[in-house]
Amino acid sequence: MRGKKNGQKKVAVITGGGSGIGLAMARIFAASGYSVVITSRDAKRLQKAAANIPADKKKVAGIPCDVRDPVSVAKLFREVGKHHSTIDVLINNAGVAHSLAPVDQLSIETWKEVIDTNLTGTFLITRAALPLMRAGGTIVNNLSVAALQPFAGMSAYNASKFGALGFTRALREDLRKRGIRVLALLPGATDTEIWSQFWPDAPKEKMISAETVAQAVLHAVSAPANTTIEEIRIGPAAGVL
């Protein structure tokens, strides 16, 4: 695969880029000069988001993708490969939560939806992206504090995030010799739509903004290659949840 020419934009691929933290990251990476590809299952929302991200010569593309589906994921990266020789930053951000429910009241359909999206989706996207990544590239997996702290009624979400943290750490060891950094993004309570899935009345005024999280991610990704960064932890004061 050919290398980048002088002046060629770096490329960032962001799943779940149609709203929330993903959209905030797309905006800030585009503003920083990246060519950005955002994905979402919601094609209408995706195209609207891409069209409204300010960027030089509209270097923002929205490509529908279901991260749970290997065929959809393969199609995504075939399309990315038609326009970009390499991916510099991959951000696994797509994720879902679920209504609060103890284990004995959690349906298998809900369990599979959450695990397939948050854990298997991260694996599928990463596996498909790696042929386009080179030394100096960075993978960021958005895990949330639920990868570290259990919450009552959130067994599927916690399991998916704990599992994704284990995957992230194993992936880091796999890619260390290839010079590809792997970062775990562990934001605390952030003001996004995901709260409507399990806590509609959550105190969003006490939370950090998606833009604050995006700034932290850009800062970490922009750090020198020899900088030791493995986790990005950011959040509001304790006691919000």
Secondary structure, DSSP 8 states (H G I E B T S, - for coil): -----TT---EEEETTTTSHHHHHHHHHHHHTT-EEEEEES-HHHHHHHHHTS--GGG-EEEEE--TT-HHHHHHHHHHHHHH-S--SEEEE--------B-GGG--HHHHHHHHIIIIIHHHHHHHHHGGG--TT-EEEEE--GGGTS--TTBHHHHHHHHHHHHHHHHHHHHHGGGT-EEEEEEE-SB-SGGGGGT-TT--GGGSB-HHHHHHHHHHHHTS-TT----EEEE-S-TT--
